[in-house]
């Protein structure tokens, strides 16, 4: 099967949604991955739980927002090997670093993976693998 840019992006998006559901306990409302040279950017929307929304909206909302961000950072750091392995297996290149942030106001999270090399992408309509001899 051809490894097109769209296929790689869809596979990464599906893997991150699976991770969010299995590891974090709840999936995003929407997810999209973007492959740009040697980076994969994942945009997740609707990842804040009702409890987190109440925490960020209550009283000293700065403290609530920081608690949510800190907890989410810790969870991602603990799961980092799982995320890096999933992305590496899909794109076929090692992950050099992972960066993430979450907006407690919009419920959006961005995850950026920088790769050791740009993944090999097949042109649409062409089979992957070595060239066929005629």
ZICORBEL-V625470 format. One record per residue. PHI is phi in whole degrees, -180 to 180 (* if undefined). D_LAST is the distance of its C-alpha to the last C-alpha in Angstrom with 2 decimals. Layout:
phi = [PHI/PHI]
d_last = [D_LAST/D_LAST]
This chain:
phi = [*/-66/-100/-82/-58/-62/-67/-62/-60/-65/-66/-65/-58/-62/-65/-70/-63/-59/-60/-59/-70/-78/-91/-90/93/-160/-90/-74/-72/-146/-143/-148/-111/-129/-101/-129/52/-105/-133/-122/-113/-116/-114/-112/-118/76/-100/-78/-79/-61/-63/-66/-62/-63/-64/-74/-93/-93/44/-80/-63/-64/-65/-61/-62/-65/-62/-63/-62/-64/-63/-64/-62/-62/-62/-66/-61/-65/-94/-50/-59/-66/-64/-63/-65/-62/-67/-56/-65/-78/-86/77/-142/-69/-88/-87/-154/-133/-129/-150/-153/-132/-99/-76/-82/-100/75/-105/-125/-114/-126/-117/-108/-99/-107/-72/-161/-71/-67/-78/-121/-86/-68/-57/87/-106/-69/-84/104/-69/-61/-82/-83/-99]
d_last = [20.21/19.82/22.56/23.87/27.18/28.93/27.85/29.06/32.28/32.92/32.44/34.80/37.29/37.30/37.82/40.71/42.33/42.14/43.74/46.47/47.29/47.28/48.70/50.80/51.92/50.97/47.84/47.64/48.13/44.97/42.18/39.39/37.13/35.76/33.09/33.96/32.17/33.52/36.05/36.30/39.35/40.65/43.41/45.48/48.24/51.18/51.33/55.10/57.14/60.45/62.37/60.67/61.41/65.07/65.18/63.80/66.20/69.33/72.09/70.78/67.23/66.12/66.85/65.05/61.94/61.90/62.30/59.34/57.14/58.26/57.64/54.15/53.31/54.51/52.54/49.29/50.06/50.62/47.35/45.37/43.43/42.31/41.20/39.41/37.54/36.49/35.17/33.48/31.67/30.45/29.48/28.30/30.75/34.32/37.23/39.59/42.34/43.55/46.09/47.82/50.79/52.34/54.59/57.54/58.42/55.16/53.76/50.50/48.72/46.04/43.98/41.96/39.55/38.50/35.40/34.60/31.37/29.68/27.32/23.56/22.89/19.69/19.61/20.71/18.17/15.34/14.74/16.28/15.05/12.54/9.39/6.43/3.76/0.00]
